[in-house]
């Protein structure tokens, strides 16, 4: 992946490889090549760690995840609704998505997740349809559209999703779907946790950027 963007430097070129992030930066006077180590990159990418499903998922855990999903749209709204255009166009890390792309991505991703819950509830172990996240994030509605569209979208999708999830029986929560990559079976209850994590994960990307920039 290669992304070009300008900050205070004259130009910056960031390349993410599997293990490290290479940043070339040019100012009026000098050019720099900065190699970010694997640990720093991992922390920037996974500020709250990767999702790990608990070995045993309790009803209390599920309730807590649902509460997190319920509160999420307002938390996002409070975090980003007042940001200026230049702030929305700032990548959360060198070579990463901008705040605008992150907000649109969360709405798109949770829209897909809502559909996966419905597939899982109405079909026997359906194989879900993955989507190209990076491709979607580079479509015009992710790169350029006002974030309010996705904040509204997220509010509607989460309201409907939470309504559905609160109505599910223990047996329905144990239903599952299959991801075609590696044929991984995911239960609906685990998927609730995954998307609570996913919302918090991207929220932390934005919050940490705002803190670093002194914008909070
Ligand atoms: Ni994501």
Boltz pocket constraint, residues with backbone or C-beta under 6 A from the ligand:
constraints:
  - pocket:
      binder: B
      contacts: [[A, 105], [A, 109], [A, 198], [A, 202]]
      max_distance: 6.0
